[in-house]
Amino acid sequence: MRQLTANLFMAFGALAWAAPAAAQEWAPSKALTIVVPVPPGSSTDMLARILAERLPATLGQPVVVTNRPGASGLIGAGAVARSEADGHTLLLSASTLLGAPHVLPKGAGGGVDVVKDLSPVARTASSPLVILANPQLGVKTPADLVAYLKKHPGLPYASSGNGSPQHIAGQLFMKATDTEMTHVPYKGVMPAVVDTISGQIKLAFGALGGVGQYIEGGQLVALAVAEKQRTPLLPNVPTLTESGIRGVEMNVFFPVFVAAGTPAAAVERLNREINQVMRAPDVKEKMRGAGVDTSGSSVQEAVQAVREEYDRYARVVAEFGIKGE
């Protein structure tokens, strides 16, 4: 009996010591920095500044945003990868970052490895890719576009640049429909959209951000989105998949990273607080106006999304021989 009592006492004692340890969670000890690898004003920058405004209330520390553009996002990524792996420095980037190592020269941006040197925290939001036509082209559906291309092979299409998701979506569309178009790269989404509206070019593979007003106003026709399911941002626009064109599913999403080796407790806490901000109704409404659907994700979902996108870029860039500008 004495032995049983002693064993029970030891067991309860172990639980008593374990409970406080299990209850402890990571908390930042100083200000946090969110690095945005593009200039101010983009959807990525908007998301970062919303987080910087909301996170201090739950994390108990100020949050500042710093823009570190260059090398298609690799400059900012490298700065975060080289930071102390303690959860106080974050990177918020568009998923285009995951294509940069495949289209830029080796070592660009300081040679950061976006898969090995960074750890995903959350997938904050996404924005669909949209096929946009000038009304003068006379097409209103993906089937109309395919029929037009069969009769007029080589039609120029605009994208935001070589190796961009829009460029890749255009290449995948040609492969899926056995059609031919001529790629015309622009330096950014809006220059391509402006020329499509003016009629200088009649077709663009673009992102929704910043073009919703032109779709509503009739200056652009949204033929389809490159998604498997319809987006709540454009509920009346069909997907390419439902239109019978498969293999072109692609969007832009916005992951948050920290330096590889950051403690799991810090990653999980950051994930929870970021998700709470992204799922707030007023945040969702604000970002809808920018063509972005905020959602959040688990850490595991973010890791999977990043890995799959990185690998997909590698395959597609190699298949079509895409090179950066």
C-alpha positions as CSV (number, residue, x, y, z in Angstrom):
1,M,0.0,0.0,0.0
2,R,2.9,2.4,0.9
3,Q,4.4,1.7,-2.5
4,L,1.1,2.4,-4.3
5,T,0.7,5.7,-2.4
6,A,4.2,6.7,-3.2
7,N,3.6,6.0,-6.9
8,L,0.4,8.0,-7.0
9,F,2.1,10.9,-5.2
10,M,4.9,10.8,-7.8
11,A,2.4,10.7,-10.7
12,F,0.4,13.6,-9.4
13,G,3.6,15.5,-8.7
14,A,4.7,15.0,-12.3
15,L,1.4,16.3,-13.6
16,A,1.6,19.3,-11.3
17,W,5.0,20.2,-12.8
18,A,3.8,19.4,-16.4
19,A,0.6,21.5,-16.2
20,P,2.3,24.9,-16.0
21,A,4.8,24.0,-18.7
22,A,2.0,22.9,-21.0
23,A,0.1,26.1,-20.2
24,Q,3.0,28.3,-21.2
25,E,2.9,29.7,-24.7
26,W,5.2,31.9,-26.7
27,A,4.9,35.6,-26.3
28,P,7.0,38.2,-28.1
29,S,9.5,40.1,-25.9
30,K,10.0,43.1,-28.3
31,A,8.5,44.8,-31.3
32,L,7.8,42.6,-34.3
33,T,8.7,43.5,-37.9
34,I,6.8,42.5,-41.0
35,V,9.0,42.6,-44.1
36,V,7.1,43.2,-47.3
37,P,9.2,42.4,-50.4
38,V,7.4,44.8,-52.7
39,P,6.9,48.6,-52.7
40,P,4.0,50.2,-50.7
41,G,0.5,50.2,-52.1
42,S,0.1,46.6,-53.3
43,S,-2.4,44.1,-51.9
44,T,0.6,42.4,-50.1
45,D,1.4,45.7,-48.4
46,M,-2.3,46.3,-47.5
47,L,-2.4,42.9,-45.7
48,A,0.8,43.6,-43.8
49,R,-0.5,47.0,-42.6
50,I,-3.7,45.5,-41.4
51,L,-1.8,42.9,-39.4
52,A,0.5,45.6,-38.0
53,E,-2.6,47.5,-36.9
54,R,-4.4,44.6,-35.3
55,L,-1.8,42.2,-33.9
56,P,-0.5,44.5,-31.0
57,A,-3.8,44.1,-29.2
58,T,-3.3,40.4,-28.8
59,L,0.5,40.0,-28.9
60,G,1.2,42.9,-26.5
61,Q,4.0,44.4,-28.7
62,P,4.1,47.0,-31.5
63,V,4.3,45.7,-35.0
64,V,6.1,47.7,-37.8
65,V,6.1,47.2,-41.6
66,T,9.2,47.6,-43.6
67,N,9.3,47.4,-47.4
68,R,12.3,45.6,-48.9
69,P,11.6,45.3,-52.7
70,G,14.0,43.8,-55.2
71,A,14.8,40.6,-57.1
72,S,11.1,39.5,-57.4
73,G,10.8,39.4,-53.6
74,L,14.1,37.6,-52.9
75,I,15.8,40.6,-51.3
76,G,13.1,40.8,-48.6
77,A,13.0,37.0,-48.2
78,G,16.7,37.0,-47.6
79,A,16.5,39.6,-44.9
80,V,14.0,37.5,-43.0
81,A,15.9,34.3,-43.6
82,R,19.0,35.9,-42.0
83,S,17.1,37.3,-39.0
84,E,17.1,35.8,-35.6
85,A,14.8,32.8,-35.6
86,D,12.8,33.9,-32.6
87,G,9.4,34.9,-34.2
88,H,9.9,38.6,-34.1
89,T,10.6,39.1,-37.9
90,L,8.0,38.0,-40.4
91,L,7.8,38.0,-44.2
92,L,4.5,38.6,-45.9
93,S,4.7,38.0,-49.6
94,A,2.7,37.1,-52.6
95,S,3.2,33.5,-53.8
96,T,5.0,34.8,-56.8
97,L,8.0,34.7,-54.6
98,L,8.0,30.9,-54.9
99,G,8.5,31.2,-58.7
100,A,11.4,33.7,-58.5
101,P,14.2,31.1,-57.8
102,H,13.1,29.2,-60.9
103,V,13.1,32.2,-63.4
104,L,15.9,34.4,-62.1
105,P,19.6,33.6,-62.4
106,K,21.0,31.4,-59.7
107,G,22.0,33.3,-56.6
108,A,19.7,36.3,-57.3
109,G,18.7,38.1,-54.2
110,G,21.7,36.8,-52.3
111,G,21.0,33.1,-52.9
112,V,18.2,32.7,-50.3
113,D,16.4,29.3,-50.5
114,V,12.7,30.1,-50.0
115,V,11.9,26.6,-49.0
116,K,14.8,25.7,-46.7
117,D,15.6,29.1,-45.2
118,L,12.0,30.1,-44.4
119,S,9.2,28.4,-42.4
120,P,5.5,29.1,-43.4
121,V,3.3,30.4,-40.7
122,A,-0.1,31.0,-42.4
123,R,-1.8,31.3,-45.8
124,T,-3.5,34.6,-45.2
125,A,-5.5,35.3,-48.3
126,S,-5.7,34.7,-52.1
127,S,-6.7,36.6,-55.2
128,P,-7.9,34.8,-58.4
129,L,-6.4,35.1,-61.8
130,V,-8.9,36.4,-64.4
131,I,-8.9,36.2,-68.2
132,L,-9.8,39.8,-69.3
133,A,-10.9,40.9,-72.7
134,N,-11.5,44.2,-74.3
135,P,-15.1,44.3,-75.5
136,Q,-13.9,45.0,-79.0
137,L,-12.6,41.4,-79.2
138,G,-16.2,40.2,-79.2
139,V,-15.7,37.2,-76.9
140,K,-17.7,36.7,-73.7
141,T,-16.9,33.1,-72.6
142,P,-13.9,30.8,-72.6
143,A,-15.5,28.8,-75.5
144,D,-15.7,32.0,-77.5
145,L,-12.1,32.7,-76.9
146,V,-11.0,29.2,-78.0
147,A,-13.1,29.5,-81.1
148,Y,-11.5,32.9,-81.8
149,L,-8.0,31.6,-81.3
150,K,-8.6,28.7,-83.7
151,K,-9.4,31.2,-86.4
152,H,-6.8,33.8,-85.3
153,P,-3.8,32.0,-83.9
154,G,-1.1,34.2,-82.4
155,L,-3.4,36.7,-80.7
156,P,-1.2,38.8,-78.3
157,Y,-2.0,38.5,-74.6
158,A,-0.7,40.7,-71.8
159,S,0.7,39.6,-68.4
160,S,2.4,41.3,-65.5
161,G,5.8,39.9,-66.6
162,N,7.9,36.9,-67.7
163,G,7.5,34.1,-65.2
164,S,4.5,35.7,-63.5
165,P,1.5,33.6,-62.5
166,Q,-0.4,35.4,-65.3
167,H,2.2,34.4,-67.9
168,I,2.2,30.8,-66.7
169,A,-1.6,30.7,-66.7
170,G,-1.5,31.8,-70.4
171,Q,0.9,29.1,-71.3
172,L,-1.2,26.5,-69.5
173,F,-4.3,27.8,-71.3
174,M,-2.7,27.3,-74.7
175,K,-1.6,23.8,-73.7
176,A,-5.1,22.9,-72.4
177,T,-6.9,24.2,-75.5
178,D,-4.3,23.5,-78.2
179,T,-4.3,27.1,-79.2
180,E,-1.6,29.7,-79.9
181,M,-1.1,33.1,-78.4
182,T,1.8,35.6,-78.3
183,H,2.9,36.6,-74.8
184,V,3.4,40.4,-74.2
185,P,5.0,40.9,-70.8
186,Y,4.4,44.2,-68.9
187,K,6.1,45.5,-65.8
188,G,3.1,44.9,-63.5
189,V,-0.6,44.1,-63.6
190,M,-1.9,47.6,-64.0
191,P,0.1,48.7,-67.0
192,A,-1.2,45.5,-68.8
193,V,-4.8,46.3,-67.7
194,V,-4.5,49.9,-68.9
195,D,-3.5,48.9,-72.4
196,T,-6.2,46.2,-72.5
197,I,-8.8,48.8,-71.6
198,S,-7.5,51.2,-74.2
199,G,-7.6,48.5,-76.8
200,Q,-3.8,48.6,-77.5
201,I,-3.9,44.9,-76.7
202,K,-7.2,42.9,-76.6
203,L,-6.6,40.2,-74.1
204,A,-4.9,39.9,-70.7
205,F,-4.3,37.3,-68.0
206,G,-4.5,39.4,-64.9
207,A,-5.2,39.5,-61.2
208,L,-8.5,40.7,-59.9
209,G,-7.0,43.3,-57.6
210,G,-7.6,46.8,-59.0
211,V,-9.7,45.7,-62.0
212,G,-13.1,45.0,-60.4
213,Q,-14.4,48.5,-61.2
214,Y,-13.5,48.1,-64.9
215,I,-15.3,44.8,-65.1
216,E,-18.4,46.3,-63.4
217,G,-18.1,49.4,-65.7
218,G,-18.0,47.3,-68.9
219,Q,-14.5,48.4,-69.9
220,L,-13.3,44.8,-69.5
221,V,-15.0,41.5,-69.9
222,A,-14.2,38.8,-67.4
223,L,-14.2,35.6,-69.3
224,A,-13.3,33.2,-66.6
225,V,-11.2,32.7,-63.4
226,A,-8.4,30.2,-63.3
227,E,-9.8,28.4,-60.2
228,K,-11.4,25.0,-59.6
229,Q,-14.4,26.6,-57.9
230,R,-16.0,30.0,-58.4
231,T,-14.7,32.8,-56.2
232,P,-17.0,34.8,-54.0
233,L,-15.2,37.8,-55.3
234,L,-16.7,37.2,-58.8
235,P,-19.6,34.8,-58.2
236,N,-21.1,35.3,-61.7
237,V,-17.9,34.5,-63.6
238,P,-17.4,30.8,-64.5
239,T,-14.1,29.0,-63.8
240,L,-12.1,27.5,-66.6
241,T,-12.6,24.1,-65.0
242,E,-16.4,24.3,-65.2
243,S,-16.0,25.5,-68.8
244,G,-14.3,22.3,-69.7
245,I,-10.7,23.7,-69.7
246,R,-8.7,21.8,-67.1
247,G,-5.1,22.2,-65.8
248,V,-5.0,26.0,-65.6
249,E,-6.0,26.3,-61.9
250,M,-3.8,29.0,-60.5
251,N,-4.1,32.0,-58.2
252,V,-2.0,34.3,-56.2
253,F,-1.9,33.7,-52.4
254,F,-0.2,35.5,-49.6
255,P,1.8,33.4,-47.2
256,V,3.5,34.6,-44.0
257,F,7.0,33.2,-43.2
258,V,9.5,33.3,-40.4
259,A,13.2,32.3,-40.4
260,A,13.7,28.5,-40.5
261,G,14.3,27.2,-37.0
262,T,11.8,29.4,-35.3
263,P,10.3,27.6,-32.3
264,A,7.1,25.8,-33.1
265,A,5.4,27.5,-30.2
266,A,6.1,30.9,-31.8
267,V,4.9,29.7,-35.2
268,E,1.6,28.3,-33.7
269,R,0.9,31.5,-31.7
270,L,1.6,33.7,-34.7
271,N,-0.6,31.5,-36.9
272,R,-3.5,31.8,-34.4
273,E,-3.4,35.5,-34.1
274,I,-2.9,36.1,-37.8
275,N,-5.9,33.9,-38.6
276,Q,-8.0,35.8,-36.2
277,V,-7.2,39.1,-38.0
278,M,-7.8,37.6,-41.4
279,R,-11.2,36.2,-40.5
280,A,-12.5,39.4,-39.0
281,P,-15.6,40.5,-41.0
282,D,-14.4,44.1,-41.5
283,V,-11.0,42.9,-42.7
284,K,-12.7,40.5,-45.2
285,E,-14.9,43.3,-46.5
286,K,-12.0,45.8,-46.9
287,M,-9.8,43.3,-48.8
288,R,-12.7,42.2,-51.0
289,G,-12.6,45.7,-52.4
290,A,-9.0,45.1,-53.4
291,G,-9.9,41.8,-55.1
292,V,-8.5,39.7,-52.2
293,D,-10.3,36.9,-50.3
294,T,-8.9,36.7,-46.7
295,S,-9.2,33.3,-45.0
296,G,-6.3,32.1,-42.9
297,S,-5.0,28.5,-42.6
298,S,-3.4,26.1,-40.3
299,V,0.4,25.9,-40.2
300,Q,0.3,22.6,-42.0
301,E,-1.9,23.9,-44.8
302,A,0.5,26.8,-45.3
303,V,3.4,24.4,-45.5
304,Q,1.6,22.3,-48.0
305,A,0.5,25.2,-50.2
306,V,4.0,26.7,-50.3
307,R,5.7,23.4,-51.2
308,E,3.1,22.6,-53.9
309,E,3.4,26.0,-55.5
310,Y,7.2,25.9,-55.4
311,D,7.2,22.5,-57.1
312,R,4.6,23.6,-59.6
313,Y,6.6,26.6,-60.7
314,A,9.7,24.4,-61.1
315,R,7.7,22.0,-63.4
316,V,6.0,24.7,-65.5
317,V,9.1,26.9,-65.9
318,A,11.1,24.0,-67.1
319,E,8.4,22.8,-69.4
320,F,7.9,26.1,-71.2
321,G,11.5,27.4,-70.9
322,I,10.4,30.5,-69.1
323,K,13.1,33.0,-68.1
324,G,12.9,36.1,-66.0
325,E,13.4,39.6,-67.3
